[in-house]
Amino acid sequence: MRNSKGDLSSISKTLKRYARHGDIAGLRTYGASEAFLEAFVGLEPKCRLTVMAGYVEARAICEAKAKLPLAAPIALNARASAKLANWRDRAMQTRLAEAYAGTQDHEGAARILGVTLGAARLAKRRYLDRAATSNPAKGP
């Protein structure tokens, strides 16, 4: 049987370290790692709640310290002037393609573009994925 206190302290120290540095990508990677899973499985149920609350807190601190923060959500029925990006503009589509070329996840692209996570995901689906399927490579 594992020592739950030892596992809890190692998880807490790691989460606090990522929060102190504002490393949101590192925090996300650690949360998906085998080391985190191994330490988390050995915890008692009460301690698991503490770890989950600590992860949420670390995520909020990382978001506050991020160099490229996610944009605040806006209403779906907002006027076009309130929207952050005009995706029909070719320059914005080029920026979208470059953002997804640099990072493969929606969150990273949203941070680079300065838009919300949902806006980046939807724009990729509408303008990048659709363009890739509608323009197949022509054969000889």
BALOBA-1460 file (C-alpha; in Angstrom, 3 decimals):
// residues 140
<rec num="1" residu="m" x="0.000" y="0.000" z="0.000"/>
<rec num="2" residu="r" x="1.340" y="3.422" z="-0.921"/>
<rec num="3" residu="n" x="1.759" y="6.278" z="1.493"/>
<rec num="4" residu="s" x="-1.032" y="8.644" z="0.465"/>
<rec num="5" residu="k" x="0.505" y="11.582" z="2.269"/>
<rec num="6" residu="g" x="3.736" y="11.231" z="0.283"/>
<rec num="7" residu="d" x="1.862" y="11.031" z="-2.989"/>
<rec num="8" residu="l" x="-0.305" y="14.008" z="-2.061"/>
<rec num="9" residu="s" x="2.699" y="16.130" z="-1.159"/>
<rec num="10" residu="s" x="4.546" y="15.287" z="-4.379"/>
<rec num="11" residu="i" x="1.488" y="16.125" z="-6.482"/>
<rec num="12" residu="s" x="0.887" y="19.356" z="-4.559"/>
<rec num="13" residu="k" x="4.513" y="20.457" z="-4.882"/>
<rec num="14" residu="t" x="4.482" y="19.799" z="-8.618"/>
<rec num="15" residu="l" x="1.197" y="21.639" z="-9.157"/>
<rec num="16" residu="k" x="2.456" y="24.619" z="-7.144"/>
<rec num="17" residu="r" x="5.697" y="24.690" z="-9.130"/>
<rec num="18" residu="y" x="3.827" y="24.865" z="-12.444"/>
<rec num="19" residu="a" x="1.521" y="27.546" z="-11.020"/>
<rec num="20" residu="r" x="4.449" y="29.592" z="-9.723"/>
<rec num="21" residu="h" x="6.069" y="29.602" z="-13.172"/>
<rec num="22" residu="g" x="2.771" y="30.081" z="-15.046"/>
<rec num="23" residu="d" x="3.533" y="27.030" z="-17.185"/>
<rec num="24" residu="i" x="0.083" y="26.023" z="-18.380"/>
<rec num="25" residu="a" x="1.403" y="23.620" z="-21.033"/>
<rec num="26" residu="g" x="3.581" y="21.869" z="-18.441"/>
<rec num="27" residu="l" x="0.640" y="21.647" z="-16.057"/>
<rec num="28" residu="r" x="-1.510" y="20.063" z="-18.755"/>
<rec num="29" residu="t" x="1.264" y="17.626" z="-19.679"/>
<rec num="30" residu="y" x="1.827" y="16.669" z="-16.045"/>
<rec num="31" residu="g" x="-1.901" y="16.049" z="-15.530"/>
<rec num="32" residu="a" x="-1.854" y="13.565" z="-18.414"/>
<rec num="33" residu="s" x="1.396" y="11.850" z="-17.416"/>
<rec num="34" residu="e" x="1.952" y="8.398" z="-15.967"/>
<rec num="35" residu="a" x="3.707" y="9.905" z="-12.937"/>
<rec num="36" residu="f" x="0.598" y="11.892" z="-12.010"/>
<rec num="37" residu="l" x="-1.683" y="8.906" z="-12.589"/>
<rec num="38" residu="e" x="0.479" y="6.627" z="-10.475"/>
<rec num="39" residu="a" x="0.560" y="9.107" z="-7.599"/>
<rec num="40" residu="f" x="-3.158" y="9.899" z="-7.916"/>
<rec num="41" residu="v" x="-4.336" y="6.265" z="-7.905"/>
<rec num="42" residu="g" x="-2.603" y="5.632" z="-4.572"/>
<rec num="43" residu="l" x="-4.518" y="8.394" z="-2.811"/>
<rec num="44" residu="e" x="-7.480" y="8.010" z="-0.496"/>
<rec num="45" residu="p" x="-10.758" y="9.430" z="-1.851"/>
<rec num="46" residu="k" x="-10.632" y="12.508" z="0.414"/>
<rec num="47" residu="c" x="-7.137" y="13.290" z="-0.767"/>
<rec num="48" residu="r" x="-8.210" y="12.966" z="-4.412"/>
<rec num="49" residu="l" x="-10.654" y="15.824" z="-3.903"/>
<rec num="50" residu="t" x="-7.810" y="17.908" z="-2.506"/>
<rec num="51" residu="v" x="-5.696" y="17.182" z="-5.560"/>
<rec num="52" residu="m" x="-8.534" y="18.079" z="-7.937"/>
<rec num="53" residu="a" x="-9.104" y="21.371" z="-6.106"/>
<rec num="54" residu="g" x="-5.364" y="22.043" z="-6.225"/>
<rec num="55" residu="y" x="-5.309" y="21.407" z="-9.969"/>
<rec num="56" residu="v" x="-8.140" y="23.884" z="-10.514"/>
<rec num="57" residu="e" x="-6.348" y="26.481" z="-8.409"/>
<rec num="58" residu="a" x="-3.037" y="25.892" z="-10.212"/>
<rec num="59" residu="r" x="-4.807" y="26.171" z="-13.568"/>
<rec num="60" residu="a" x="-6.337" y="29.518" z="-12.560"/>
<rec num="61" residu="i" x="-2.976" y="30.858" z="-11.380"/>
<rec num="62" residu="c" x="-1.297" y="29.685" z="-14.579"/>
<rec num="63" residu="e" x="-3.990" y="31.372" z="-16.648"/>
<rec num="64" residu="a" x="-3.501" y="34.622" z="-14.741"/>
<rec num="65" residu="k" x="0.272" y="34.510" z="-15.303"/>
<rec num="66" residu="a" x="0.137" y="33.343" z="-18.931"/>
<rec num="67" residu="k" x="2.011" y="35.430" z="-21.488"/>
<rec num="68" residu="l" x="-0.736" y="34.787" z="-24.033"/>
<rec num="69" residu="p" x="-4.003" y="34.616" z="-22.060"/>
<rec num="70" residu="l" x="-7.177" y="33.231" z="-23.553"/>
<rec num="71" residu="a" x="-9.678" y="35.873" z="-24.615"/>
<rec num="72" residu="a" x="-12.746" y="36.361" z="-22.467"/>
<rec num="73" residu="p" x="-15.887" y="34.784" z="-23.946"/>
<rec num="74" residu="i" x="-18.353" y="37.125" z="-25.622"/>
<rec num="75" residu="a" x="-22.054" y="36.651" z="-26.301"/>
<rec num="76" residu="l" x="-22.985" y="34.575" z="-29.318"/>
<rec num="77" residu="n" x="-25.382" y="37.254" z="-30.518"/>
<rec num="78" residu="a" x="-22.844" y="40.073" z="-30.187"/>
<rec num="79" residu="r" x="-22.462" y="42.585" z="-32.989"/>
<rec num="80" residu="a" x="-19.777" y="41.964" z="-35.567"/>
<rec num="81" residu="s" x="-17.791" y="44.934" z="-34.225"/>
<rec num="82" residu="a" x="-17.515" y="43.209" z="-30.835"/>
<rec num="83" residu="k" x="-16.152" y="39.997" z="-32.334"/>
<rec num="84" residu="l" x="-12.397" y="39.538" z="-32.183"/>
<rec num="85" residu="a" x="-11.751" y="38.142" z="-35.646"/>
<rec num="86" residu="n" x="-13.189" y="38.156" z="-39.142"/>
<rec num="87" residu="w" x="-12.404" y="34.635" z="-40.325"/>
<rec num="88" residu="r" x="-13.477" y="35.324" z="-43.921"/>
<rec num="89" residu="d" x="-10.503" y="37.655" z="-44.297"/>
<rec num="90" residu="r" x="-7.658" y="35.824" z="-46.094"/>
<rec num="91" residu="a" x="-5.047" y="37.342" z="-43.775"/>
<rec num="92" residu="m" x="-6.887" y="35.965" z="-40.737"/>
<rec num="93" residu="q" x="-7.160" y="32.536" z="-42.396"/>
<rec num="94" residu="t" x="-3.407" y="32.640" z="-43.004"/>
<rec num="95" residu="r" x="-2.815" y="33.499" z="-39.329"/>
<rec num="96" residu="l" x="-5.140" y="30.637" z="-38.380"/>
<rec num="97" residu="a" x="-3.183" y="28.163" z="-40.508"/>
<rec num="98" residu="e" x="0.134" y="29.392" z="-39.079"/>
<rec num="99" residu="a" x="-1.182" y="29.125" z="-35.515"/>
<rec num="100" residu="y" x="-2.272" y="25.521" z="-36.024"/>
<rec num="101" residu="a" x="0.988" y="24.703" z="-37.805"/>
<rec num="102" residu="g" x="2.912" y="25.951" z="-34.760"/>
<rec num="103" residu="t" x="0.765" y="24.117" z="-32.224"/>
<rec num="104" residu="q" x="-1.519" y="21.167" z="-32.773"/>
<rec num="105" residu="d" x="-4.044" y="21.910" z="-30.027"/>
<rec num="106" residu="h" x="-6.928" y="24.350" z="-30.013"/>
<rec num="107" residu="e" x="-5.868" y="26.077" z="-26.816"/>
<rec num="108" residu="g" x="-2.411" y="26.978" z="-28.100"/>
<rec num="109" residu="a" x="-3.828" y="28.325" z="-31.351"/>
<rec num="110" residu="a" x="-6.433" y="30.366" z="-29.465"/>
<rec num="111" residu="r" x="-3.724" y="31.918" z="-27.310"/>
<rec num="112" residu="i" x="-1.626" y="32.825" z="-30.360"/>
<rec num="113" residu="l" x="-4.609" y="34.345" z="-32.168"/>
<rec num="114" residu="g" x="-6.017" y="36.107" z="-29.101"/>
<rec num="115" residu="v" x="-9.467" y="34.528" z="-29.462"/>
<rec num="116" residu="t" x="-11.546" y="32.169" z="-27.369"/>
<rec num="117" residu="l" x="-11.000" y="28.432" z="-27.412"/>
<rec num="118" residu="g" x="-14.359" y="27.810" z="-29.092"/>
<rec num="119" residu="a" x="-13.694" y="30.437" z="-31.770"/>
<rec num="120" residu="a" x="-10.371" y="28.825" z="-32.701"/>
<rec num="121" residu="r" x="-11.893" y="25.333" z="-32.787"/>
<rec num="122" residu="l" x="-14.821" y="26.455" z="-34.943"/>
<rec num="123" residu="a" x="-12.634" y="28.466" z="-37.324"/>
<rec num="124" residu="k" x="-10.326" y="25.478" z="-37.812"/>
<rec num="125" residu="r" x="-13.252" y="23.236" z="-38.597"/>
<rec num="126" residu="r" x="-14.868" y="25.725" z="-40.972"/>
<rec num="127" residu="y" x="-11.877" y="27.166" z="-42.777"/>
<rec num="128" residu="l" x="-8.945" y="24.768" z="-42.470"/>
<rec num="129" residu="d" x="-10.560" y="21.336" z="-42.355"/>
<rec num="130" residu="r" x="-13.172" y="22.198" z="-44.981"/>
<rec num="131" residu="a" x="-10.526" y="23.696" z="-47.289"/>
<rec num="132" residu="a" x="-8.423" y="20.551" z="-46.973"/>
<rec num="133" residu="t" x="-11.319" y="18.263" z="-47.909"/>
<rec num="134" residu="s" x="-12.773" y="20.470" z="-50.667"/>
<rec num="135" residu="n" x="-9.448" y="20.925" z="-52.477"/>
<rec num="136" residu="p" x="-8.072" y="17.409" z="-52.935"/>
<rec num="137" residu="a" x="-4.693" y="17.099" z="-54.587"/>
<rec num="138" residu="k" x="-5.099" y="16.649" z="-58.305"/>
<rec num="139" residu="g" x="-3.538" y="13.585" z="-59.813"/>
<rec num="140" residu="p" x="-1.414" y="13.462" z="-62.997"/>
